[in-house]
Amino acid sequence: MQAVRSPFTRESADTRRDALIAACATSLAQNGVQGTSVRVICTAAGVSSGLLRHYFEGVDALVAATYRWTGDKVQTALADAVAVAPQTPRDRLLAYLTASFVPPIADPELLATWLAFWALTKTDAQIAMLHGEIYRDYRADLEALLAACQPGDHRLTAVALTALVDGLWLELSLGDAPFSREEAGVLVEKWLDSLLG
């Protein structure tokens, strides 16, 4: 009896590209910037080293694409939180602010990857530009949600709330925070009330 061979299937270009991005994110989280190389990424993605250059100009371009992908992942989680919140302006705003305190955003691996991107903002112009865009978009959405609660200029309010959320998110993602996720939400709500008067 002859063995039946499984048909050969070639992964789509999008699948291979996504695998490289996911492997890059994992490597940044586990190995940091210094330990993230073409070889490490391609081994984790299960592709040859030459394939990286087929999809990206080099490892720096892949890291930049990974930052954009990670930023989009966070933005999707924020939008999802707002979509399922009660539809009052305040509830939507609080959902946006507190989504950072639960998975998939409050996650040690995401934190480690994000820290690698933060470190690169000082040495890589493309990462610095992406960092500016990602945070600008976050604050723009936050300003729109604030304006729905109370008309006015909320630029500095959005800056203050972003700093608070980043700090609380950092503590929660590191683990063993001296506060719970629920308490982080209470702190955000108190700050929000104080900032909006």
Backbone as a printed PyTorch tensor [residue, N CA C, xyz], in Angstrom:
tensor([[[  0.8450,  -1.1850,   0.0000],
         [  0.0000,   0.0000,   0.0000],
         [  0.8870,   1.2440,   0.0000]],

        [[  0.5970,   2.1470,  -0.8810],
         [  1.4160,   3.3490,  -1.0220],
         [  0.9440,   4.4280,  -0.0410]],

        [[  1.9190,   5.0770,   0.6170],
         [  1.5940,   6.1440,   1.5640],
         [  1.0100,   7.3290,   0.8160]],

        [[  0.0340,   7.9210,   1.4160],
         [ -0.5900,   9.0980,   0.8100],
         [  0.1820,  10.3240,   1.2540]],

        [[  0.6710,  11.0710,   0.3140],
         [  1.4090,  12.2940,   0.6450],
         [  0.4400,  13.4360,   0.8590]],

        [[  0.7470,  14.2180,   1.8590],
         [ -0.0800,  15.4160,   2.0230],
         [  0.3440,  16.4210,   0.9800]],

        [[ -0.6250,  17.1060,   0.4100],
         [ -0.2800,  18.0670,  -0.6440],
         [  0.5810,  19.1990,  -0.0780]],

        [[  1.5290,  19.6410,  -0.8930],
         [  2.3940,  20.7550,  -0.5000],
         [  1.5830,  22.0430,  -0.5340]],

        [[  1.6550,  22.7790,   0.5440],
         [  0.9670,  24.0730,   0.5640],
         [  1.9780,  25.1500,   0.9100]],

        [[  1.9380,  26.1850,   0.1680],
         [  2.8400,  27.3090,   0.4020],
         [  2.0650,  28.3620,   1.1930]],

        [[  2.7180,  28.8430,   2.2410],
         [  2.0580,  29.8810,   3.0360],
         [  1.9540,  31.1600,   2.2330]],

        [[  0.9140,  31.9020,   2.4980],
         [  0.7350,  33.1560,   1.7730],
         [  1.7950,  34.1690,   2.2020]],

        [[  2.0030,  35.1650,   1.3630],
         [  2.9830,  36.2120,   1.6720],
         [  2.6010,  36.9280,   2.9630]],

        [[  1.3090,  37.1780,   3.1560],
         [  0.8640,  37.8470,   4.3810],
         [  1.1630,  37.0060,   5.6140]],

        [[  0.9860,  35.6970,   5.4970],
         [  1.2460,  34.8040,   6.6270],
         [  2.7160,  34.8390,   7.0050]],

        [[  3.6040,  34.7710,   6.0160],
         [  5.0470,  34.8070,   6.3050],
         [  5.4630,  36.1610,   6.8590]],

        [[  4.9170,  37.2250,   6.2960],
         [  5.2420,  38.5670,   6.7850],
         [  4.7690,  38.7260,   8.2300]],

        [[  3.5370,  38.2780,   8.5180],
         [  3.0060,  38.3520,   9.8810],
         [  3.8230,  37.5110,  10.8470]],

        [[  4.3110,  36.3490,  10.3750],
         [  5.1390,  35.4810,  11.2260],
         [  6.4500,  36.1810,  11.5840]],

        [[  7.0230,  36.9010,  10.6410],
         [  8.2590,  37.6520,  10.9120],
         [  8.0020,  38.7580,  11.9300]],

        [[  6.8940,  39.4510,  11.8020],
         [  6.5580,  40.5310,  12.7360],
         [  6.3200,  39.9660,  14.1370]],

        [[  5.5660,  38.8830,  14.2260],
         [  5.2950,  38.2720,  15.5350],
         [  6.5860,  37.7630,  16.1670]],

        [[  7.4580,  37.1680,  15.3690],
         [  8.7370,  36.6710,  15.8830],
         [  9.6200,  37.8280,  16.3460]],

        [[  9.5770,  38.9280,  15.6320],
         [ 10.3450,  40.1100,  16.0340],
         [  9.8350,  40.6540,  17.3650]],

        [[  8.5280,  40.7300,  17.5210],
         [  7.9470,  41.2140,  18.7840],
         [  8.3490,  40.3110,  19.9400]],

        [[  8.2790,  39.0060,  19.7190],
         [  8.6590,  38.0520,  20.7690],
         [ 10.1340,  38.1700,  21.1080]],

        [[ 10.9740,  38.3090,  20.0880],
         [ 12.4090,  38.4410,  20.3290],
         [ 12.7290,  39.7180,  21.1000]],

        [[ 12.0850,  40.8190,  20.7370],
         [ 12.3070,  42.0640,  21.4710],
         [ 11.9110,  41.9120,  22.9320]],

        [[ 10.8150,  41.1950,  23.1790],
         [ 10.3500,  40.9800,  24.5540],
         [ 11.3050,  40.0850,  25.3300]],

        [[ 11.7900,  39.0300,  24.6840],
         [ 12.6100,  38.0460,  25.3880],
         [ 14.0980,  38.3750,  25.4000]],

        [[ 14.5840,  38.9900,  24.3150],
         [ 16.0230,  39.1890,  24.1530],
         [ 16.4510,  40.6450,  24.1690]],

        [[ 15.4870,  41.5670,  24.1390],
         [ 15.8260,  42.9760,  24.0540],
         [ 16.3220,  43.3490,  22.6660]],

        [[ 16.6670,  44.6020,  22.5030],
         [ 17.1260,  45.0870,  21.2000],
         [ 18.4430,  44.4160,  20.8030]],

        [[ 19.3690,  44.3110,  21.7610],
         [ 20.6960,  43.7620,  21.4490],
         [ 20.6410,  42.3000,  21.0180]],

        [[ 19.6840,  41.5420,  21.5430],
         [ 19.6000,  40.1280,  21.2190],
         [ 18.6650,  39.7960,  20.0770]],

        [[ 18.1310,  40.8230,  19.4310],
         [ 17.2090,  40.6130,  18.3130],
         [ 17.9800,  40.7540,  17.0100]],

        [[ 18.1480,  39.6380,  16.3260],
         [ 18.9150,  39.6180,  15.0800],
         [ 18.0940,  38.9420,  13.9840]],

        [[ 18.5820,  39.0630,  12.7580],
         [ 17.9240,  38.4070,  11.6230],
         [ 17.8270,  36.9110,  11.8870]],

        [[ 18.9030,  36.3060,  12.3360],
         [ 18.9210,  34.8630,  12.5750],
         [ 17.8940,  34.4510,  13.6330]],

        [[ 17.8710,  35.1840,  14.7470],
         [ 16.9450,  34.8630,  15.8350],
         [ 15.4950,  34.9860,  15.3570]],

        [[ 15.1970,  36.0670,  14.6630],
         [ 13.8320,  36.3100,  14.1880],
         [ 13.4070,  35.2430,  13.1860]],

        [[ 14.2600,  34.9720,  12.2090],
         [ 13.9000,  34.0180,  11.1510],
         [ 13.7790,  32.5970,  11.6850]],

        [[ 14.6250,  32.2380,  12.6380],
         [ 14.5080,  30.9120,  13.2560],
         [ 13.1700,  30.7800,  13.9620]],

        [[ 12.8060,  31.7980,  14.7300],
         [ 11.5280,  31.7670,  15.4550],
         [ 10.3410,  31.7560,  14.4940]],

        [[ 10.4700,  32.4490,  13.3670],
         [  9.3780,  32.5090,  12.3850],
         [  9.3310,  31.2710,  11.4920]],

        [[ 10.4070,  30.4640,  11.5340],
         [ 10.4390,  29.2620,  10.7110],
         [ 10.6700,  29.5440,   9.2410]],

        [[ 11.4480,  30.5990,   8.9570],
         [ 11.7500,  30.9500,   7.5670],
         [ 13.2540,  31.1280,   7.4090]],

        [[ 13.7150,  31.1310,   6.1820],
         [ 15.1440,  31.3400,   5.9310],
         [ 15.4860,  32.8150,   6.1360]],

        [[ 16.7400,  33.0600,   6.4640],
         [ 17.1780,  34.4380,   6.7100],
         [ 16.9820,  35.3360,   5.4930]],

        [[ 17.1510,  34.7560,   4.3110],
         [ 16.9920,  35.5520,   3.0960],
         [ 15.5700,  36.0480,   2.8860]],

        [[ 14.6080,  35.3660,   3.4780],
         [ 13.2120,  35.7550,   3.2860],
         [ 12.8980,  37.0930,   3.9540]],

        [[ 13.6240,  37.4070,   5.0260],
         [ 13.3790,  38.6900,   5.6960],
         [ 13.5810,  39.8450,   4.7180]],

        [[ 14.6480,  39.7690,   3.9310],
         [ 14.9250,  40.8400,   2.9600],
         [ 13.9060,  40.8800,   1.8300]],

        [[ 13.1950,  39.7850,   1.6240],
         [ 12.1490,  39.7690,   0.6040],
         [ 10.9640,  40.6420,   1.0290]],

        [[ 10.6940,  40.6810,   2.3340],
         [  9.5420,  41.4230,   2.8450],
         [  9.9010,  42.7790,   3.4530]],

        [[ 11.1370,  42.9170,   3.9190],
         [ 11.5670,  44.1520,   4.5780],
         [ 12.9520,  44.5340,   4.0730]],

        [[ 13.2540,  45.8200,   4.1280],
         [ 14.5670,  46.2780,   3.6590],
         [ 15.6920,  45.8020,   4.5680]],

        [[ 15.3630,  45.4170,   5.7600],
         [ 16.3460,  44.9190,   6.7140],
         [ 15.6910,  44.7990,   8.0760]],

        [[ 16.4900,  44.4490,   9.0640],
         [ 15.9400,  44.2250,  10.3920],
         [ 15.3700,  45.5140,  10.9860]],

        [[ 15.9580,  46.6700,  10.6740],
         [ 15.4300,  47.9380,  11.1920],
         [ 14.0180,  48.2090,  10.6640]],

        [[ 13.8060,  47.9010,   9.3920],
         [ 12.4730,  48.0860,   8.8050],
         [ 11.4790,  47.1090,   9.4280]],

        [[ 11.9410,  45.8950,   9.7440],
         [ 11.0670,  44.9270,  10.4020],
         [ 10.7110,  45.3990,  11.8130]],

        [[ 11.6790,  45.9330,  12.5390],
         [ 11.4050,  46.4420,  13.8870],
         [ 10.3830,  47.5750,  13.8150]],

        [[ 10.5250,  48.4520,  12.8420],
         [  9.5660,  49.5550,  12.6770],
         [  8.1670,  48.9990,  12.3590]],

        [[  8.0880,  48.0140,  11.4710],
         [  6.7900,  47.4050,  11.1520],
         [  6.1990,  46.7250,  12.3820]],

        [[  7.0550,  46.1820,  13.2130],
         [  6.6000,  45.5250,  14.4400],
         [  6.0590,  46.5570,  15.4260]],

        [[  6.6810,  47.7290,  15.4920],
         [  6.1680,  48.7840,  16.3660],
         [  4.7890,  49.2340,  15.8870]],

        [[  4.6360,  49.4100,  14.5890],
         [  3.3300,  49.8040,  14.0390],
         [  2.3000,  48.7140,  14.3370]],

        [[  2.6520,  47.4570,  14.1260],
         [  1.7590,  46.3160,  14.3830],
         [  1.3590,  46.2750,  15.8610]],

        [[  2.3240,  46.4960,  16.7470],
         [  2.0420,  46.4850,  18.1840],
         [  1.1360,  47.6520,  18.5520]],

        [[  1.4120,  48.8360,  17.9930],
         [  0.5510,  49.9920,  18.2380],
         [ -0.8660,  49.7610,  17.7490]],

        [[ -1.0030,  49.1210,  16.5900],
         [ -2.3350,  48.8080,  16.0560],
         [ -3.0690,  47.8030,  16.9500]],

        [[ -2.3120,  46.8500,  17.4880],
         [ -2.8980,  45.8470,  18.3900],
         [ -3.4590,  46.5220,  19.6470]],

        [[ -2.7110,  47.4610,  20.1990],
         [ -3.1640,  48.2040,  21.3790],
         [ -4.3790,  49.0530,  21.0140]],

        [[ -4.3240,  49.7360,  19.8780],
         [ -5.4330,  50.5910,  19.4650],
         [ -6.7080,  49.7780,  19.2540]],

        [[ -6.5770,  48.5910,  18.7070],
         [ -7.7400,  47.7160,  18.5150],
         [ -8.3440,  47.3240,  19.8580]],

        [[ -7.4900,  47.0000,  20.8280],
         [ -7.9940,  46.6340,  22.1590],
         [ -8.7140,  47.8150,  22.8140]],

        [[ -8.1980,  49.0160,  22.6360],
         [ -8.8500,  50.2140,  23.1800],
         [-10.2020,  50.4430,  22.5050]],

        [[-10.2310,  50.3330,  21.1880],
         [-11.4840,  50.5270,  20.4470],
         [-12.5100,  49.4680,  20.8290]],

        [[-12.0590,  48.2290,  21.0220],
         [-12.9700,  47.1610,  21.4320],
         [-13.5730,  47.4470,  22.8060]],

        [[-12.7500,  47.9740,  23.7230],
         [-13.2370,  48.2980,  25.0700],
         [-14.3070,  49.3840,  25.0070]],

        [[-14.0870,  50.3900,  24.1700],
         [-15.0610,  51.4720,  24.0230],
         [-16.3460,  50.9480,  23.3850]],

        [[-16.2070,  50.0430,  22.4230],
         [-17.3750,  49.5280,  21.7030],
         [-18.3280,  48.7480,  22.6060]],

        [[-17.8030,  48.0770,  23.6240],
         [-18.6740,  47.2840,  24.4930],
         [-19.0690,  48.0300,  25.7660]],

        [[-18.5770,  49.2570,  25.9380],
         [-18.9210,  50.0480,  27.1260],
         [-20.3360,  50.6030,  26.9850]],

        [[-20.9850,  50.8850,  28.1180],
         [-22.2600,  51.6130,  28.0280],
         [-22.0330,  52.8970,  27.2110]],

        [[-23.0190,  53.2990,  26.4780],
         [-22.8150,  54.3540,  25.4840],
         [-22.9090,  55.7890,  26.0210]],

        [[-22.7330,  55.9880,  27.3080],
         [-22.6530,  57.3670,  27.8030],
         [-21.2280,  57.8620,  27.5510]],

        [[-21.0330,  59.1440,  27.2820],
         [-19.6830,  59.6590,  27.0190],
         [-18.6830,  59.3350,  28.1290]],

        [[-19.1160,  59.4600,  29.3800],
         [-18.2110,  59.1890,  30.5010],
         [-17.8070,  57.7160,  30.5500]],

        [[-18.7590,  56.8170,  30.3500],
         [-18.4490,  55.3880,  30.3710],
         [-17.5060,  55.0030,  29.2340]],

        [[-17.7150,  55.5870,  28.0700],
         [-16.8320,  55.3120,  26.9290],
         [-15.4190,  55.8120,  27.2210]],

        [[-15.3060,  56.9920,  27.8230],
         [-14.0040,  57.5550,  28.1780],
         [-13.2970,  56.6770,  29.2110]],

        [[-14.0110,  56.2780,  30.2400],
         [-13.4080,  55.4280,  31.2710],
         [-13.0070,  54.0670,  30.7080]],

        [[-13.7860,  53.5360,  29.8010],
         [-13.4330,  52.2560,  29.1660],
         [-12.1260,  52.3930,  28.3970]],

        [[-11.9630,  53.5070,  27.6990],
         [-10.7360,  53.7620,  26.9360],
         [ -9.5350,  53.8420,  27.8670]],

        [[ -9.7010,  54.5710,  28.9700],
         [ -8.5970,  54.7740,  29.9060],
         [ -8.2220,  53.5010,  30.6570]],

        [[ -9.2100,  52.7180,  31.0480],
         [ -8.9270,  51.5530,  31.8940],
         [ -8.6490,  50.2760,  31.1000]],

        [[ -8.8200,  50.3080,  29.8000],
         [ -8.5160,  49.1210,  28.9840],
         [ -7.0410,  48.7400,  29.0900]],

        [[ -6.1880,  49.6960,  29.4310],
         [ -4.7560,  49.4190,  29.5540],
         [ -4.4210,  48.5800,  30.7770]],

        [[ -5.3800,  48.3810,  31.6660],
         [ -5.1110,  47.6690,  32.9130],
         [ -5.4910,  46.1910,  32.8620]],

        [[ -5.9890,  45.7400,  31.7190],
         [ -6.3740,  44.3370,  31.5640],
         [ -5.7550,  43.7940,  30.2690]],

        [[ -5.6140,  42.4690,  30.1720],
         [ -5.1300,  41.9000,  28.9120],
         [ -6.0710,  42.2720,  27.7680]],

        [[ -5.5970,  42.4140,  26.5650],
         [ -4.2500,  42.0900,  26.1120],
         [ -3.2230,  43.2030,  26.2990]],

        [[ -3.6290,  44.3640,  26.8210],
         [ -2.6670,  45.4590,  26.9660],
         [ -1.8160,  45.2700,  28.2160]],

        [[ -2.4130,  44.9600,  29.3440],
         [ -1.6390,  44.7040,  30.5630],
         [ -1.0780,  43.2890,  30.4630]],

        [[  0.0970,  43.1900,  29.8800],
         [  0.7020,  41.8990,  29.5970],
         [  2.2190,  42.0460,  29.6970]],

        [[  2.8950,  41.2090,  30.4640],
         [  4.3480,  41.3490,  30.6280],
         [  5.1200,  41.3100,  29.3110]],

        [[  4.6930,  40.4570,  28.3650],
         [  5.4170,  40.3930,  27.0920],
         [  5.2120,  41.6650,  26.2740]],

        [[  3.9870,  42.1820,  26.2710],
         [  3.7470,  43.4410,  25.5620],
         [  4.5750,  44.5560,  26.1960]],

        [[  4.6380,  44.5820,  27.5110],
         [  5.4500,  45.5870,  28.2030],
         [  6.9090,  45.4840,  27.7770]],

        [[  7.4550,  44.2700,  27.7650],
         [  8.8630,  44.0910,  27.4020],
         [  9.1230,  44.5520,  25.9690]],

        [[  8.1870,  44.2490,  25.0720],
         [  8.3300,  44.7010,  23.6840],
         [  8.2610,  46.2180,  23.6140]],

        [[  7.3090,  46.7960,  24.3310],
         [  7.1130,  48.2490,  24.3290],
         [  8.3460,  48.9660,  24.8840]],

        [[  8.9530,  48.3970,  25.9330],
         [ 10.1560,  48.9960,  26.5130],
         [ 11.3020,  49.0180,  25.4950]],

        [[ 11.3900,  47.9720,  24.6740],
         [ 12.4100,  47.9560,  23.6280],
         [ 12.1740,  49.0870,  22.6370]],

        [[ 10.9090,  49.3180,  22.2780],
         [ 10.6050,  50.4220,  21.3660],
         [ 10.9450,  51.7640,  22.0120]],

        [[ 10.5780,  51.9290,  23.2800],
         [ 10.9050,  53.1800,  23.9770],
         [ 12.4030,  53.4340,  23.9510]],

        [[ 13.1910,  52.3820,  24.1990],
         [ 14.6510,  52.5350,  24.1960],
         [ 15.1520,  52.9850,  22.8250]],

        [[ 14.5350,  52.4750,  21.7770],
         [ 14.9740,  52.8050,  20.4130],
         [ 14.5960,  54.2190,  19.9790]],

        [[ 13.6570,  54.8640,  20.6770],
         [ 13.2410,  56.2060,  20.2460],
         [ 14.3840,  57.2070,  20.2990]],

        [[ 15.3930,  56.9310,  21.1100],
         [ 16.5300,  57.8600,  21.2360],
         [ 17.5960,  57.6300,  20.1770]],

        [[ 17.5860,  56.4610,  19.5340],
         [ 18.6600,  56.1320,  18.5910],
         [ 18.1870,  55.8510,  17.1730]],

        [[ 16.8890,  55.7000,  16.9710],
         [ 16.3570,  55.3340,  15.6600],
         [ 15.2810,  56.3390,  15.2630]],

        [[ 15.5590,  57.1220,  14.2430],
         [ 14.6480,  58.1970,  13.8330],
         [ 13.2840,  57.6520,  13.3940]],

        [[ 13.2860,  56.5060,  12.7300],
         [ 12.0120,  55.9410,  12.2650],
         [ 11.1520,  55.4890,  13.4510]],

        [[ 11.7810,  54.8750,  14.4420],
         [ 11.0440,  54.4540,  15.6380],
         [ 10.5520,  55.6830,  16.3980]],

        [[ 11.3740,  56.7190,  16.4830],
         [ 10.9550,  57.9570,  17.1570],
         [  9.7450,  58.5670,  16.4620]],

        [[  9.7400,  58.5460,  15.1320],
         [  8.6120,  59.0730,  14.3780],
         [  7.3490,  58.2480,  14.6380]],

        [[  7.4900,  56.9240,  14.6150],
         [  6.3450,  56.0500,  14.8910],
         [  5.8390,  56.2440,  16.3120]],

        [[  6.7540,  56.3960,  17.2480],
         [  6.3810,  56.6420,  18.6440],
         [  5.5170,  57.9020,  18.7340]],

        [[  5.9660,  58.9580,  18.0710],
         [  5.1970,  60.2010,  18.0570],
         [  3.8200,  60.0160,  17.4590]],

        [[  3.7300,  59.2690,  16.3590],
         [  2.4370,  59.0330,  15.7000],
         [  1.5010,  58.2130,  16.5840]],

        [[  2.0230,  57.1500,  17.1820],
         [  1.1890,  56.2630,  18.0010],
         [  0.6270,  57.0260,  19.1990]],

        [[  1.4740,  57.7800,  19.8740],
         [  1.0050,  58.5330,  21.0400],
         [  0.1200,  59.7120,  20.6380]],

        [[  0.3960,  60.3170,  19.4960],
         [ -0.4630,  61.4030,  19.0090],
         [ -1.8630,  60.8780,  18.7330]],

        [[ -1.9450,  59.7220,  18.0830],
         [ -3.2490,  59.1270,  17.7820],
         [ -3.9950,  58.7550,  19.0660]],

        [[ -3.2620,  58.2090,  20.0430],
         [ -3.8800,  57.8520,  21.3240],
         [ -4.4670,  59.1080,  21.9810]],

        [[ -3.6660,  60.1680,  22.0370],
         [ -4.1460,  61.3990,  22.6820],
         [ -5.2800,  62.0480,  21.8940]],

        [[ -5.2570,  61.9540,  20.5750],
         [ -6.3410,  62.5200,  19.7600],
         [ -7.6590,  61.8060,  20.0610]],

        [[ -7.6100,  60.4770,  20.1510],
         [ -8.8260,  59.7350,  20.5070],
         [ -9.2820,  60.1060,  21.9130]],

        [[ -8.3290,  60.2390,  22.8100],
         [ -8.6510,  60.6080,  24.1880],
         [ -9.2620,  62.0040,  24.2500]],

        [[ -8.7090,  62.9430,  23.5010],
         [ -9.2660,  64.3040,  23.4650],
         [-10.7010,  64.2950,  22.9350]],

        [[-10.9660,  63.4840,  21.9200],
         [-12.3270,  63.4080,  21.3710],
         [-13.2940,  62.8430,  22.4070]],

        [[-12.8620,  61.8320,  23.1390],
         [-13.7100,  61.2640,  24.1860],
         [-13.9240,  62.2610,  25.3250]],

        [[-12.8940,  63.0220,  25.6650],
         [-13.0190,  64.0640,  26.6920],
         [-13.9900,  65.1550,  26.2430]],

        [[-13.8660,  65.5620,  24.9790],
         [-14.7360,  66.6220,  24.4500],
         [-16.1980,  66.1870,  24.4280]],

        [[-16.4410,  64.8850,  24.2570],
         [-17.8190,  64.3860,  24.2910],
         [-18.4070,  64.5030,  25.6940]],

        [[-17.5350,  64.4780,  26.6990],
         [-17.9880,  64.6320,  28.1020],
         [-18.1470,  66.1000,  28.4800]],

        [[-17.2010,  66.8950,  27.9840],
         [-17.1870,  68.3070,  28.3600],
         [-16.4960,  69.0910,  27.2480]],

        [[-17.2150,  69.9570,  26.5540],
         [-16.5910,  70.7200,  25.4700],
         [-15.4160,  71.5510,  25.9910]],

        [[-14.4460,  71.7470,  25.1340],
         [-13.2920,  72.5690,  25.5010],
         [-12.0030,  72.0000,  24.9400]],

        [[-10.9090,  72.6720,  25.2720],
         [ -9.5780,  72.2480,  24.8380],
         [ -9.0430,  71.2630,  25.8740]],

        [[ -8.8300,  70.0330,  25.4600],
         [ -8.4120,  68.9890,  26.3920],
         [ -7.0160,  68.4500,  26.0980]],

        [[ -6.2040,  69.2500,  25.4110],
         [ -4.8600,  68.7830,  25.0510],
         [ -4.0510,  68.4070,  26.2900]],

        [[ -3.9640,  69.3060,  27.2540],
         [ -3.1560,  69.0280,  28.4400],
         [ -3.8020,  67.9850,  29.3440]],

        [[ -5.1200,  67.9420,  29.3670],
         [ -5.8100,  66.8970,  30.1230],
         [ -5.4460,  65.5260,  29.5560]],

        [[ -5.4190,  65.4210,  28.2240],
         [ -5.0510,  64.1570,  27.5760],
         [ -3.6020,  63.7930,  27.8790]],

        [[ -2.7180,  64.7840,  27.9050],
         [ -1.3120,  64.5250,  28.2390],
         [ -1.2060,  63.9880,  29.6630]],

        [[ -1.8940,  64.6240,  30.6160],
         [ -1.8440,  64.2070,  32.0220],
         [ -2.4130,  62.8050,  32.2030]],

        [[ -3.5450,  62.5320,  31.5760],
         [ -4.1560,  61.2110,  31.7050],
         [ -3.3040,  60.1250,  31.0440]],

        [[ -2.6610,  60.4540,  29.9370],
         [ -1.7680,  59.5020,  29.2760],
         [ -0.6060,  59.1450,  30.1920]],

        [[ -0.0430,  60.1440,  30.8560],
         [  1.0670,  59.8830,  31.7820],
         [  0.6110,  59.0090,  32.9460]],

        [[ -0.5630,  59.2850,  33.4780],
         [ -1.0880,  58.4790,  34.5810],
         [ -1.3290,  57.0440,  34.1330]],

        [[ -1.9990,  56.8670,  33.0190],
         [ -2.3050,  55.5250,  32.5240],
         [ -1.0130,  54.7590,  32.2320]],

        [[ -0.0380,  55.4090,  31.5900],
         [  1.2360,  54.7360,  31.3000],
         [  1.9160,  54.2620,  32.5880]],

        [[  1.9210,  55.0970,  33.5990],
         [  2.5590,  54.7280,  34.8590],
         [  1.8620,  53.5650,  35.5420]],

        [[  0.5490,  53.6080,  35.6040],
         [ -0.2140,  52.5210,  36.2230],
         [ -0.0880,  51.2310,  35.4060]],

        [[ -0.1400,  51.3570,  34.0840],
         [  0.0200,  50.2030,  33.1990],
         [  1.3910,  49.5570,  33.4000]],

        [[  2.4110,  50.3800,  33.5120],
         [  3.7590,  49.8740,  33.7180],
         [  3.8430,  49.0620,  35.0050]],

        [[  3.3260,  49.5990,  36.0910],
         [  3.3410,  48.8970,  37.3820],
         [  2.5590,  47.5850,  37.3110]],

        [[  1.3720,  47.6180,  36.7100],
         [  0.5490,  46.4070,  36.6240],
         [  1.2150,  45.3460,  35.7460]],

        [[  1.8140,  45.7720,  34.6520],
         [  2.4300,  44.8180,  33.7300],
         [  3.7040,  44.2100,  34.3000]],

        [[  4.4040,  44.9560,  35.1490],
         [  5.6070,  44.4150,  35.7910],
         [  5.2530,  43.3190,  36.7870]],

        [[  4.0550,  43.3710,  37.3330],
         [  3.6160,  42.3920,  38.3210],
         [  3.8930,  42.8960,  39.7250]],

        [[  3.1590,  42.3430,  40.6870],
         [  3.3150,  42.7240,  42.0960],
         [  3.1290,  44.2200,  42.3270]],

        [[  2.2220,  44.8330,  41.5850],
         [  1.9350,  46.2620,  41.7930],
         [  1.3230,  46.4480,  43.1730]],

        [[  1.5620,  47.6020,  43.8170],
         [  0.9910,  47.8440,  45.1480],
         [ -0.4790,  48.2610,  45.0930]],

        [[ -1.1440,  47.9380,  44.0050],
         [ -2.5560,  48.2610,  43.8170],
         [ -3.1360,  47.2500,  42.8470]],

        [[ -4.4550,  47.1150,  42.8680],
         [ -5.1390,  46.1880,  41.9560],
         [ -5.5500,  46.9190,  40.6720]],

        [[ -5.9970,  46.1530,  39.7080],
         [ -6.5160,  46.7410,  38.4640],
         [ -7.7280,  47.6180,  38.7590]],

        [[ -8.5450,  47.1540,  39.6840],
         [ -9.7310,  47.9280,  40.0550],
         [ -9.3220,  49.2540,  40.6960]],

        [[ -8.3120,  49.1990,  41.5610],
         [ -7.8330,  50.4370,  42.1960],
         [ -7.2080,  51.3800,  41.1810]],

        [[ -6.5600,  50.8290,  40.1630],
         [ -6.0260,  51.6720,  39.0860],
         [ -7.1690,  52.4130,  38.3990]],

        [[ -8.2770,  51.7120,  38.1700],
         [ -9.4490,  52.3490,  37.5670],
         [-10.0200,  53.4410,  38.4420]],

        [[-10.0240,  53.2180,  39.7570],
         [-10.5150,  54.2390,  40.6940],
         [ -9.6160,  55.4700,  40.6510]],

        [[ -8.3000,  55.2540,  40.6110],
         [ -7.3660,  56.3820,  40.5290],
         [ -7.5900,  57.2040,  39.2590]],

        [[ -7.7800,  56.5050,  38.1500],
         [ -8.0250,  57.2020,  36.8790],
         [ -9.3080,  58.0150,  36.9700]],

        [[-10.3460,  57.4360,  37.5440],
         [-11.6220,  58.1480,  37.6490],
         [-11.4860,  59.3850,  38.5330]],

        [[-10.7510,  59.2700,  39.6250],
         [-10.5460,  60.4290,  40.5070],
         [ -9.7540,  61.5210,  39.8060]],

        [[ -8.7020,  61.1310,  39.0770],
         [ -7.9120,  62.1130,  38.3370],
         [ -8.7640,  62.7860,  37.2710]],

        [[ -9.5770,  61.9820,  36.6100],
         [-10.4450,  62.5110,  35.5650],
         [-11.3870,  63.5560,  36.1440]],

        [[-12.0260,  63.2430,  37.2580],
         [-12.9430,  64.1940,  37.8980],
         [-12.2160,  65.4560,  38.3000]],

        [[-10.9980,  65.2950,  38.8000],
         [-10.2240,  66.4630,  39.2350],
         [ -9.8350,  67.3370,  38.0320]],

        [[ -9.4040,  66.6900,  36.9590],
         [ -8.9640,  67.4460,  35.7690],
         [-10.1200,  68.1220,  35.0520]],

        [[-11.2780,  67.4850,  35.0830],
         [-12.4370,  68.0860,  34.4070],
         [-13.1860,  69.0620,  35.3130]],

        [[-12.8230,  69.0810,  36.5830],
         [-13.4710,  70.0140,  37.5060],
         [-14.8770,  69.5960,  37.8390]]])
